[in-house]
Amino acid sequence: MTPRARRGYIFVETLVAMAILSISILVIQDAVRQAILTRAQARDYTTARFLLERIQARRMLVYEQPEGEGSGTFEEPFERFSYEWRVQRVEVPKPDMPPDMSPEEIKQFNDTFKGFLGRLTVKVRWNRAGTDFDATAETLLRPELVWVPPPPDPAMPL
C-alpha cells in the first residue's frame, strides 16, 4: 500500500471514530439529563406526599367540620405547590348482627352506630419545567369529625 493511500485510510478511520464518539456523547448527555429530571420529579412526589399528609392531619383535627371544600397554597419553600381538599359524607349500611351477640352488645352497637363516615380527599398540584403534576390521597374520617345538620323539627313551620 502506498503511503498516500495509507493516509487516506487513516483519515476515514478518524472520521468514523469521531462520529461514533459524537453519537456516544449525545446518548450519555441525554441519559444524564433524564436522570436529573427523574430525580427532581421523585423529590417533588416525595414533597407532595408530605404536604398531602400535612393537610390531612390539619383537616382531621377539626371537630364537626361541615361537608365542603377548600384550597390554598403552601408557604416558602413550597410555594410551587398548591392544594385542594374536600370533605364528603359517605353513607355506610348497617351490617347484619351476628347471631352470637348478646342483647347488651346489640343495644350498644345500635346506640353508637352513626350510619355514615366522612371522606377526605386532598389533591396537591405543582409545576416543574412547564409541566403540571398532581398527587391525590383519600382517607375516611370518623363520624364525629363530620358535622351533620339536625333533622328538621316537624313542629317548626317552614
C-alpha positions as CSV (number, residue, x, y, z in Angstrom):
1,M,0.0,0.0,0.0
2,T,1.4,3.3,-0.9
3,P,1.9,6.0,1.7
4,R,-0.6,8.2,0.1
5,A,-3.3,5.5,0.2
6,R,-2.5,4.8,3.8
7,R,-3.0,8.4,4.8
8,G,-6.5,8.4,3.2
9,Y,-7.4,5.2,5.1
10,I,-6.3,6.8,8.4
11,F,-8.4,9.9,7.6
12,V,-11.5,7.6,7.1
13,E,-10.8,5.8,10.4
14,T,-10.5,9.1,12.2
15,L,-13.8,10.3,10.8
16,V,-15.6,7.1,11.8
17,A,-14.2,7.2,15.3
18,M,-15.2,10.9,15.7
19,A,-18.7,10.1,14.5
20,I,-19.0,7.2,17.0
21,L,-17.6,9.3,19.8
22,S,-20.1,12.2,19.0
23,I,-23.1,9.9,19.0
24,S,-21.9,8.3,22.3
25,I,-21.6,11.7,23.9
26,L,-25.1,12.7,22.8
27,V,-26.5,9.5,24.2
28,I,-24.7,9.9,27.5
29,Q,-25.8,13.6,27.7
30,D,-29.4,12.6,27.2
31,A,-29.2,9.8,29.8
32,V,-27.7,12.3,32.4
33,R,-30.4,14.8,31.6
34,Q,-33.1,12.2,32.0
35,A,-31.6,11.1,35.3
36,I,-31.6,14.6,36.6
37,L,-35.2,15.1,35.6
38,T,-36.3,11.8,37.2
39,R,-34.5,12.7,40.4
40,A,-36.3,16.1,40.5
41,Q,-39.7,14.5,39.9
42,A,-39.1,11.9,42.6
43,R,-38.2,14.7,45.0
44,D,-41.4,16.6,44.0
45,Y,-43.6,13.5,44.6
46,T,-41.9,12.9,48.0
47,T,-42.5,16.5,48.9
48,A,-46.1,16.3,47.7
49,R,-46.7,13.2,49.8
50,F,-45.6,15.0,52.9
51,L,-47.7,18.1,52.1
52,L,-50.7,15.8,51.5
53,E,-50.2,14.3,54.9
54,R,-49.9,17.8,56.4
55,I,-53.3,18.9,55.0
56,Q,-54.9,15.6,56.0
57,A,-53.7,16.0,59.6
58,R,-55.0,19.6,59.8
59,R,-58.4,18.6,58.5
60,M,-58.6,15.6,60.8
61,L,-58.1,17.9,63.8
62,V,-61.3,19.9,63.0
63,Y,-64.2,18.6,65.1
64,E,-67.6,18.5,63.4
65,Q,-66.5,20.1,60.2
66,P,-69.2,20.6,57.6
67,E,-69.1,18.9,54.3
68,G,-67.4,21.2,51.9
69,E,-64.1,22.0,50.1
70,G,-61.3,24.5,50.2
71,S,-58.0,25.3,48.6
72,G,-54.8,27.1,49.3
73,T,-51.1,27.4,48.8
74,F,-48.1,26.5,50.9
75,E,-45.6,28.8,52.5
76,E,-41.9,29.0,51.4
77,P,-40.0,26.9,50.4
78,F,-43.1,25.0,49.0
79,E,-44.6,27.9,47.1
80,R,-44.7,25.9,43.8
81,F,-47.3,23.6,45.5
82,S,-51.0,24.3,46.0
83,Y,-53.7,22.1,47.4
84,E,-57.4,21.4,47.3
85,W,-59.4,19.4,49.9
86,R,-62.9,18.2,50.1
87,V,-65.0,16.5,52.9
88,Q,-68.0,14.4,51.9
89,R,-70.4,12.4,53.8
90,V,-70.4,8.7,52.8
91,E,-73.3,6.5,53.9
92,V,-72.5,3.2,55.5
93,P,-75.1,0.5,55.5
94,K,-75.9,-1.1,58.8
95,P,-74.4,-4.6,58.9
96,D,-76.3,-7.8,59.9
97,M,-75.8,-8.6,63.5
98,P,-74.0,-11.9,64.3
99,P,-76.3,-14.4,66.0
100,D,-74.0,-14.9,68.9
101,M,-74.1,-11.2,70.1
102,S,-75.7,-10.5,73.4
103,P,-78.7,-8.1,73.7
104,E,-76.5,-5.6,75.5
105,E,-73.9,-5.7,72.7
106,I,-76.6,-5.2,70.1
107,K,-78.0,-2.2,72.1
108,Q,-74.6,-0.7,72.5
109,F,-73.9,-1.1,68.7
110,N,-77.3,0.4,67.8
111,D,-76.7,3.4,70.1
112,T,-73.3,4.2,68.7
113,F,-73.8,3.3,65.0
114,K,-74.0,6.6,63.0
115,G,-74.6,5.2,59.5
116,F,-72.0,7.4,57.8
117,L,-68.3,8.3,57.6
118,G,-66.6,11.3,56.2
119,R,-64.3,11.0,53.2
120,L,-61.5,13.5,53.0
121,T,-59.9,13.9,49.6
122,V,-56.7,16.1,49.3
123,K,-55.0,17.0,46.0
124,V,-51.6,18.7,45.8
125,R,-50.6,20.3,42.5
126,W,-47.3,21.7,41.3
127,N,-45.5,22.7,38.1
128,R,-42.0,21.7,37.0
129,A,-40.4,22.9,33.8
130,G,-43.8,23.9,32.4
131,T,-45.5,20.6,33.1
132,D,-48.3,20.2,35.6
133,F,-48.2,17.4,38.1
134,D,-50.6,16.4,40.9
135,A,-50.9,13.8,43.7
136,T,-54.2,12.8,45.4
137,A,-54.9,11.0,48.6
138,E,-58.1,9.9,50.4
139,T,-58.9,8.9,53.9
140,L,-62.0,8.2,55.9
141,L,-63.0,10.3,58.9
142,R,-64.9,9.0,61.9
143,P,-68.4,10.3,62.2
144,E,-67.6,12.8,65.0
145,L,-65.4,14.8,62.6
146,V,-68.2,15.4,60.1
147,W,-71.0,17.8,61.0
148,V,-74.5,16.7,60.1
149,P,-77.3,19.2,60.2
150,P,-80.0,18.3,62.7
151,P,-83.2,16.8,61.3
152,P,-85.9,19.3,60.7
153,D,-88.3,19.8,63.6
154,P,-91.8,18.8,62.4
155,A,-93.3,21.4,64.9
156,M,-91.5,24.2,63.2
157,P,-93.2,25.7,60.1
158,L,-91.1,26.1,57.0
